Amino acid sequence: MPALPPLSRRRFLGTAGALGTAAAFGAPTAAGAAQNHVVPIDWGSLGSYPGTDAAGERVTAILAGSSRYLIGPWYAGMYTRYLPDGYIDLRGTDERAIRLPAMAAVAATTALTTGTYDPRTLSAANATIRTRNLIRTLAARHRANNADTATRWGNGWQTALWAYYTALAGWLFWEKLDTTERDHLAAMLAWEADRLTTGNGVHLIGTGGDQLYMTRRDGTVVTPGDSKAEEDNWSAAALSLAAVMMPNHPNAARWTRRNVELLLAAAACPQDLTSNETINGIRLSTWLQGTNIADDGTLQNHARLHPLYMVAFDQSLYQGFVFALANRPAPRAALHNINRTYAALVDKPFPLPGGGTTPIYRENSAEIHYPEGNDWGTHFPFYFGNFDLLVTLTSQDTGIDPPAAQWERLHNEAQLTLMSRFPDGRTYGPTTENTYYGREHRIAAMASQAYLTLFLTRNTTGNRLHWA
């Protein structure tokens, strides 16, 4: 693990240096809070987290390396000029252009604000400027703030997730932003959250929008081989963050309700359709109109039983830290069927090609068994280690053996082994290891949110993760 600077829990580390200066952006003010409904994080009430426990040391090293790589050499190679309006050139409006820098911003803000940033190749001062550049530009280019159809983004299949990443980074970095930047962030997130509240029990958005379920209540498979679990819970993420950041916004109650609905839809299984259980005011048997996972906890994506999308329920569990940053309990709906899905990873046997069986998690190994293959590549230890940690911290491995903490160690040690191959903090070498073009950014975004969950769980004031 690289040597890290001592924890400077609540102080940002300077603003002079690379690609512009802090003076060029203006001094931040507090005036925006009243206009945009955002309640800043009260860091002083949240204690500190030294990160000296074994899991904390692993996640700290992953966050430090991945954020150093992205805000260092990756940023330098991608963003080489300001446009005439003072923003950096994002070089497009698609997923590559928006989601990737948003994930990088989340990692960098987390590292900088918690004192886990590694300045060995780029000072914290210069990293702060670069990070602010990403946040301010992404928010300004959203359609809520930008009428130029050539440069704006938003209102797309995945844009709620991009808004979530950007807004989370901005909230963590709030004291470094000026009034205009703050207002842009709030407008962006509220716009995407409002769009998602127009849905109903079958559609994500209105009666003709994206589906909430792969399989309807009557057994009709609407999207064969393509669970809607991931889309539901990334949309829920934007709604949860909007409701937490802007609790006094006129639409906060609508965002809160829709968040719960999407969390429950994401993890709905056939047994839920006849369940009399009520979660956060919603009776499963009467509200749910379909399912996304099987009763055994597995799900399908890309026309196969897909473990990588089973651990995509990490997005639901991240709601714990989001609400805890505001000293609020997260909705219990975020935990629905997590134990069921985790049991399918650890304990459910699947046939091996040469005979015999194995669970998805191979005994005493970091290797993953993909029962129907993996179309994304060969190396994904942190995708699973991240989920293992979240399951541990939320106690969702009850009755499962071995427990999640043992798997976290195996998977995250394998992740650190991958990172040890490179001096710049990145994880991957050949494209075949992970074919996603945002593979380094995905690692960084997971590491930042895992670290924040650790921070809120194991801080000096006690466990702040609560569910109600």
C-alpha positions, 0 to 999 in steps of 0.5 A: 500500500502506498504511503499516504498523507496524514488524514486532514479530514475536513480541509481542502488542500490548496488551489494553486497550480495546473491548468488554470488557477483558483482565482480564475474561477472566483471565490466560493460563497455560501449564498447559493444554498438558500437559492438551490435548496442544497443543505451542505454536509456538516462534516464536523458532526461526522467524526473521522475515520483513520482507515487502519482496519484491514478492509479500510487499508485495502479500500484506501489503497484502491481509492488512492491509486485509482484517483491518482491515476484519473486526476493525473495522467488520464485527465492530462491526456484528455483535457488540454484546453478551455473553450471560449466560455471558460469550461474545459472541452468534454469532447462530446455528450455521450457516455464516454464524454460525461459518465467517465469524468463524472466517475473520476470526479467522485473519486478525486473529491472523496480522496481530497476531502478525506485526506486519502489523496496521494500527491506523489505525482500531482499536488493536492492543489493541482488535483483540486483545480482539475477536479473542480474543472470536471464538476463545474463543466459537467453541471454547466453542460447539462440541459437544465443549464445549457440551451446549446443542443450541440454541447448539452446532455441529459434526458437519456437512458443512463443520464440519471446515473451521470447526474448522480455522480456529478452531483455527489462529487459537487456535494462533497466539494461544496465549499470549493464551488462558487454560487453559479456552480452550486446552482448548476449542480442543483438544477441538473440533479433536480431536473433528472429527479423530476423526470423520474417521478413521472413513472408508474408501477410498470414504466420508469418514465410515464406510460411509454417510457423504459420498463421497470421489470424484465418480467410482468406479473402475468409472466410476460417477459418484456425484455428477454435476458435483460433485467431492469435491476441495474437501471432501476437502482441507478435511477433510484440513486439520483432520486435519493441524492436529490432528496438528501441534498435538497430536503426542503425542495418542493419535490423532495417528497416525490423524489423520496417516494419514487426512490423507494419504488425503484429500489423495490422494483429493482430487486423484486422476485416472484415470491414478492408478488404474493408477499404481504410484507410492507416496506417503507409504506409499500405493500409488495403484493399490491404495488409490484407489477413484475420482477427482475430477479429469480427467487434464487437470487440470480438475475439475467443480463446480456442474455445470460445469468450474469454475476457482474449484474448481481453485484450491481446491487452495490448501487442500492447499498450505497444509499446507506452512506448518502443518507448518513452524510445528512445524518438520516436513515436510509430506506430499508427498501435498499436492503430488499433481497440483498441477502437472497442475491448474496447467498446465490453468489456464495452458496448456490452450486452451478455445474462445471464444464468438466463435471462437478459443481461450484458456487459463483464464488470459488472456495478459498479463491478470488476466482469467479465462476461465470455459469454462462460466461462473461462477455465483459472480460476476465478480471473483476475482483473489485466488483465483487470485493466492493459488494462483499464489503457493502454486504459486510457493513450492512450485515446482509450476509446473515446465514451465509457461509463463508461470511462476506468479510472473508470474500472481501479480503480475497477479492480486494487483495486480488484487486491490489495485486492487479494494481501493483503491476503499474506505477501510476495507480491504474488497474488494467493492462490488456483490454481483454481483462475488462473491455469497458472503456470506462474500466478505470473509472468504474474501479474509482467510482466503486472505491470512493463509494465503498470508502465513504460507506466505511467512513460512515460506518467506522468513524469516531462518532459511531456507526452512522448507517441506519435503515428505516 
